[in-house]
């Protein structure tokens, strides 16, 4: 059976510089959408789309963050993943990505633009390999790391346990 270290080696994954876990970009569409074709919050042109491999291990999480673009996560292999999504206005959702669709797990999840999100393995898991497709394409200028845990806890008190578990200081200074 393959393990996380072998997945990292075989796919050339590197530590994610901001949110945690491991990743490698696998696709960046060369065609750019001009700034005039995008909502004003982008400020400049963006690729039509991008994709990455993303790996979580038992000792990593995807720290709470949000993007200006929509994302689709794809579950490829390993153990189930718990994903928290926090929406403007106080609504939230907890999704499980995995192969056991009869138990409610899903092989794909959508994260709307602007939603706070974070993920971790379900207890007892060792690793999960996911993919993430972003449209318009990912740009680090569009990444916002959660910096105010108290504000998140105040707006989403029903998700306090997961917010506590998924809140991490950024590995670099957030650009927004």
C-alpha positions in Angstrom: 0.0 0.0 0.0 1.3 3.5 -0.9 2.0 5.9 1.9 2.1 9.7 2.1 5.9 9.9 1.7 5.7 7.9 -1.5 2.9 10.1 -2.9 5.0 13.2 -2.1 8.0 11.7 -3.9 6.1 10.3 -6.9 4.1 13.5 -7.6 6.8 16.0 -6.7 4.7 17.7 -3.9 6.2 20.5 -1.9 5.0 22.0 1.4 2.2 24.5 0.8 3.6 27.9 1.7 0.5 29.2 3.4 -2.3 26.8 4.4 -0.4 23.6 5.3 -0.3 20.2 3.6 1.6 19.4 0.4 0.9 20.5 -3.2 2.1 20.9 -6.7 0.4 22.9 -9.5 -0.5 20.5 -12.4 -2.2 22.9 -14.8 -2.4 26.6 -15.4 -4.3 27.6 -18.6 -2.2 30.0 -20.6 -5.2 31.9 -21.8 -5.9 34.9 -19.5 -9.1 36.6 -18.8 -8.6 40.4 -19.0 -9.3 42.4 -15.9 -12.2 44.1 -17.7 -13.9 40.6 -18.0 -13.6 39.9 -14.3 -15.3 41.3 -11.2 -13.5 44.4 -9.9 -12.1 42.6 -6.8 -9.5 40.8 -9.0 -7.8 44.0 -10.1 -5.8 42.3 -12.9 -6.0 39.5 -15.5 -6.3 35.9 -14.3 -5.8 32.5 -16.0 -9.0 30.9 -17.0 -8.3 28.1 -14.6 -5.7 26.2 -12.6 -5.4 22.8 -10.9 -3.2 21.3 -8.1 -2.7 18.0 -6.3 -3.1 18.6 -2.6 -2.1 16.1 0.1 -3.2 16.2 3.8 -1.5 14.0 6.4 -2.4 13.1 10.0 -0.1 16.0 11.2 -1.3 18.6 8.7 -4.5 20.6 8.1 -5.6 23.0 5.5 -5.8 26.1 7.7 -8.8 28.4 7.4 -8.5 30.7 4.4 -10.6 32.0 1.6 -10.1 32.8 -2.1 -11.7 35.3 -4.5 -12.4 32.4 -7.0 -14.6 29.3 -6.9 -12.9 25.9 -6.2 -13.8 22.3 -6.9 -12.1 19.7 -4.7 -11.7 16.2 -6.0 -10.9 13.2 -3.8 -8.4 10.8 -5.4 -7.2 8.3 -2.7 -6.5 7.7 0.9 -8.6 8.5 4.0 -11.7 10.7 4.3 -11.4 14.4 4.7 -13.6 16.7 6.8 -14.1 20.2 5.2 -15.5 23.2 7.0 -17.0 26.0 5.0 -18.1 29.3 6.6 -20.4 31.5 4.5 -21.1 35.2 4.9 -24.1 35.8 7.1 -23.3 33.0 9.6 -24.3 29.9 7.6 -21.8 27.0 7.5 -21.4 23.5 6.2 -19.3 20.5 7.1 -18.6 18.1 4.2 -16.8 14.8 4.0 -14.7 14.0 1.0 -14.1 10.3 0.4 -15.1 7.2 -1.4 -17.9 5.9 0.8 -20.7 7.7 -0.9 -23.3 5.4 0.8 -22.1 6.9 4.1 -22.5 10.5 2.8 -18.9 11.1 1.7 -18.5 12.7 -1.7 -15.7 12.5 -4.3 -16.1 16.2 -5.1 -16.9 19.4 -3.2 -17.6 23.0 -4.4 -16.2 25.9 -2.3 -17.9 29.2 -3.3 -15.7 32.3 -3.8 -15.3 34.2 -0.6 -16.2 31.3 1.8 -13.8 30.6 4.6 -12.6 27.0 4.3 -10.4 24.5 6.1 -9.9 20.7 6.0 -8.4 17.9 7.9 -8.4 14.1 7.9 -11.1 12.4 9.8 -9.8 10.9 13.1 -7.6 7.8 12.5 -6.6 8.7 8.9 -3.0 8.8 7.7 -3.3 10.7 4.4 -5.6 11.9 1.6 -4.7 13.0 -1.9 -7.1 15.6 -3.3 -7.2 17.7 -6.4 -8.3 21.3 -6.5 -9.5 23.2 -9.7 -9.8 26.9 -9.4 -11.7 29.3 -11.8 -10.7 32.0 -12.5 -7.2 30.6 -11.9 -5.5 30.7 -8.6 -3.2 33.7 -7.8 -1.6 34.2 -4.4 -3.0 37.8 -4.5 -6.4 36.2 -4.2 -5.5 34.2 -1.0 -6.6 35.4 2.4 -5.4 33.5 5.5 -7.7 33.7 8.5 -6.0 36.0 11.1 -8.8 36.8 13.5 -10.0 33.6 15.3 -12.2 35.6 17.7 -14.2 37.1 14.7 -14.7 33.7 13.2 -15.8 32.2 16.6 -18.2 35.2 17.1 -19.8 34.8 13.6 -20.0 31.0 13.6 -20.2 29.9 17.2 -21.8 26.6 16.2 -18.5 25.6 14.5 -16.2 26.6 17.4 -14.6 23.1 17.6 -13.6 23.0 14.0 -12.6 26.7 13.9 -10.2 26.0 16.8 -8.8 22.9 15.1 -8.3 24.5 11.7 -7.1 28.0 12.8 -3.3 28.2 12.2 -1.0 31.2 12.0 0.1 31.9 8.4 3.4 30.6 7.1 3.7 33.9 5.2 2.1 37.3 5.5 -1.3 37.3 3.8 -1.5 39.8 1.0 -5.1 40.8 1.7 
